[in-house]
Amino acid sequence: MVASHPDPLAGFPAGFLDGFTSREVAKGQLLATPGQALNQVFIVRSGRLRVYLASDARELSLAILEPGDIFTTHTPTFVRGLEPASLWVIGIREFAAKLAGAPGVAPLMMKVLGRILDNAVSLVEDLAFRDVPARLARFLVRQAARRGEQGPEGCLLPLDLGTEDIACLLGTTRQSVSSLINQWQREDLLSRRGRRALLIHDLPALAARSLAPG
């Protein structure tokens, strides 16, 4: 059973979105890049976007924005549509004026910033102290705690992210992620349930692998 997304309007006072315009973002479309002049705030209405850093050699994902999340186009990050998405968009000055009259919205912004900071710290920690198997095991264990459903055969974990997306979150390659999942299937640690779910047969054993140092 896949967890449903929260109501994107939850937490916003009545009339707060007056003055926002609607924008559609296609899968793979870049919404923001470092140093661009566009200075807007957007709220995700539907779909998901990826916030990441990039160089010529690699990409590192910092966060996945989901319905209800607030972010800005004016950061040193790239923002790209992970899937078709619909946004509410407004200029930064207009948003600041609205925020002054609705201080209750600030905690929603802090939630997103806190998640990005947590992901960034976790990524630095993983790259410094864990090898790829430990990173992937830790990712799956954390996702299972957040979204997994325990059953008689183990923990069913829906995965909205593809192998490439998971690899970017972990600072590794798609081939490494696929190879590890195949290896863990042979070891009966987990099994695939279609293209978008895993059944983790032994969650404590997977958690133990997440603690292995690099």
FENFEN-V911637 format. One line per field, one symbol per residue. ss: DSSP state (h for helix, s for strand, l for the rest). phi: phi as a letter, one per 20 degrees, with the letter a starting at -180 (. if undefined). psi: psi as a letter, one per 40 degrees, with the letter a starting at -180 (. if undefined). Layout:
ss->???
phi->???
psi->???
//
This chain:
ss->llllllllllllllllllllsssssllllssslllllllsssssssllssssssllllsssssssllllssslllllsssslllssssssshhhhhhhhhhlhhhhhhhhhhhhhhhhhhhhhhhhhhhllhhhhhhhhhhhhhhhhlsssllsssssllllhhhhhhhhlllhhhhhhhhhhhhhlllsssllllssssllhhhhhhhhllll
phi->.efeffffefnefgnfefnfdebdcfgnfeebcgnffgccdcdfebnbcddbdbcfebccedadecgnfdbcedbececcfebgcdcdcbffffffffffebfffgfffffffffffffffffffffeccefgfffffgffffffecfcfcfeqdedfcfefgffffffdmcdfffffffffffffemfbbfcmecbcdefcffffffffefff
psi->hhhiiiheehehihedeheiiihhhihehhdiiheidhgiiihhdiaiihhiiiaddiihhdihhiheihiiegifiihihdihihihiiidddddddddegeeddddddddddddddddddddddddeiidddddddddddddddeihhadeahhhhheiidddddddefaidddddddddddddefdiiigaefiihhdgdddddddeehi.
//
